[in-house]
Amino acid sequence: MHHAYIDKFAYQDSPIHRLDARVKFIITVVFTAVVISLPRTAVSILLCYAVGPFVVLVMGGIPLRFVLKHILYVSPFVLVLALTSPWYDRTAATVVFGPWIWHTTVGWMRCWSILGKFVVTMLALISLISTTRFANLLAGLQRLGVPRLLVIQMGFLYRYIFLLIDSAHHILRARAARSAGGVAFGRGVKFAAAMVGSLFIRSIDTAEHINAAMQARGFDGNWRTINRLEVRVVDYVFVAIAVSFILGLYLFVKPVLG
Amino acid sequence: MVKAIEVENFSYRYPDGTIALNGVTLDVEYGQRLALIGPNGAGKSTLLLAITGFVRGTGRVVIDGMEITNGNLKQVRSRIGCCLENPEDQLFMPTLFDDVAFGPLNMGLNSEQVRERVNLALTEVGLAGMAERAPHHLSAGQKRAAAIATVLSMSPKIITLDEPDGSLDPRNRDNLVKLLVGLSQTLVIATCNMDFAAAVSDKAAVIDGGRVVAAGPAKQIMSDLKLMTSHGLEVPRKFINGYSAA
């Protein structure tokens, strides 16, 4: 079965792909923190911030359609938060952007701010994931001091989540093949519970097999890997450009609230 | 004389009391390729687990002259590598390199030695240049070869393989046969596919109901129509008189 792997484009080759995973990760975290910390009145300047990840995506050869699709996948959670904002705060506010003036409410500004920040930070996140192999990202996290157990768990999650999804698809297909006349709600709930139970048992089974495979190869509880990451001159250049971009925007591009 | 594998009167019951292996006695010489053949549920996989020390019952299992005990499992497993039935269970690391390097790193080898072993193992199974690929981006045949590479990189004297031909198309199966026949290690291969067993093995053991009912040269065992059919098996095409592979 084919999945839309989140690192589908991470195996391409481009100057961005060749950058060290740690460098890209740190820049993404800093960029995200700065964007999130912007005041809610900074909706218009979020466009300037979006230029950074957009350039990275273009240089990395990541199709815009893929990016938009993934933003849409996770948007429902943020949409609920954003679209309820106008109801909570109806204080009048005026936004000035160059020669244009809007009369609105603080709630609507918060709504646009949440949406804007969501899109910009998602662009940054997708540009990181799409230009960095997950294995390198995990290795980078480990070198950056993220607890080893957490990194191992993320690795296993990424490795096996798709197999679990496959199993669920197979069970659903088997049910569909035997339920030509449709399934009543009560039976559907029973089936869902049985499916979760079955997946749980399969997961335990898989975990036992993996444990056997690890022990067969001498695993003694210590997780050993070889560091294959290397920070080069081009990484320092990227850091310099990215920091200048973020710092420049943060210091010199200020929101205007009338 | 020391043999690669010696199993003496080994018995094992599942936790629910079902007898899985019942007084199994079997030996394998160094360099031999043994096919464990038998119907589903005969005890083939359990015997492989016993040989690799994952299943402990009564009787003796001696690997490369070393009887398996609780205290020497690590030494035993540095001499015998096992390929599980499902390669997805064997390939648990984010990249092929990390997976193949996992065993050598646990053996205490340094980075250079590990890299060398990874390159050699991947080249041997025909996956040279694919070290940075993620396991989920490999085909079924490549996953099977990669699973074997994870074991080869540890340079074991003996390798066990559980249904290695499962879900492989004929071309990939042929490639696997070539790979296995080309290995210098002692191999123990559990399979239900008699043509595959005939192609890779020089010795065969029929297991049924948890017992070894016959063992000997592969051709002698697998061309015995009465023996094979009485245990739910078939004579491989290679050993049917008048059959031509061409």
Boltz contact constraints between the chains, C-beta under 6 A:
constraints:
  - contact:
      token1: [A, 134]
      token2: [B, 94]
      max_distance: 6.0
  - contact:
      token1: [A, 135]
      token2: [B, 94]
      max_distance: 6.0
  - contact:
      token1: [A, 135]
      token2: [B, 95]
      max_distance: 6.0
  - contact:
      token1: [A, 138]
      token2: [B, 94]
      max_distance: 6.0
  - contact:
      token1: [A, 155]
      token2: [B, 94]
      max_distance: 6.0
  - contact:
      token1: [A, 159]
      token2: [B, 92]
      max_distance: 6.0
  - contact:
      token1: [A, 163]
      token2: [B, 88]
      max_distance: 6.0
  - contact:
      token1: [A, 209]
      token2: [B, 84]
      max_distance: 6.0
  - contact:
      token1: [A, 209]
      token2: [B, 89]
      max_distance: 6.0
  - contact:
      token1: [A, 210]
      token2: [B, 89]
      max_distance: 6.0
  - contact:
      token1: [A, 210]
      token2: [B, 92]
      max_distance: 6.0
  - contact:
      token1: [A, 212]
      token2: [B, 54]
      max_distance: 6.0
  - contact:
      token1: [A, 213]
      token2: [B, 84]
      max_distance: 6.0
  - contact:
      token1: [A, 213]
      token2: [B, 89]
      max_distance: 6.0
  - contact:
      token1: [A, 213]
      token2: [B, 90]
      max_distance: 6.0
  - contact:
      token1: [A, 216]
      token2: [B, 77]
      max_distance: 6.0
  - contact:
      token1: [A, 216]
      token2: [B, 82]
      max_distance: 6.0
  - contact:
      token1: [A, 217]
      token2: [B, 102]
      max_distance: 6.0
  - contact:
      token1: [A, 217]
      token2: [B, 103]
      max_distance: 6.0
  - contact:
      token1: [A, 217]
      token2: [B, 106]
      max_distance: 6.0
  - contact:
      token1: [A, 218]
      token2: [B, 103]
      max_distance: 6.0
  - contact:
      token1: [A, 218]
      token2: [B, 106]
      max_distance: 6.0
  - contact:
      token1: [A, 218]
      token2: [B, 107]
      max_distance: 6.0
  - contact:
      token1: [A, 219]
      token2: [B, 106]
      max_distance: 6.0
  - contact:
      token1: [A, 224]
      token2: [B, 105]
      max_distance: 6.0
  - contact:
      token1: [A, 226]
      token2: [B, 111]
      max_distance: 6.0
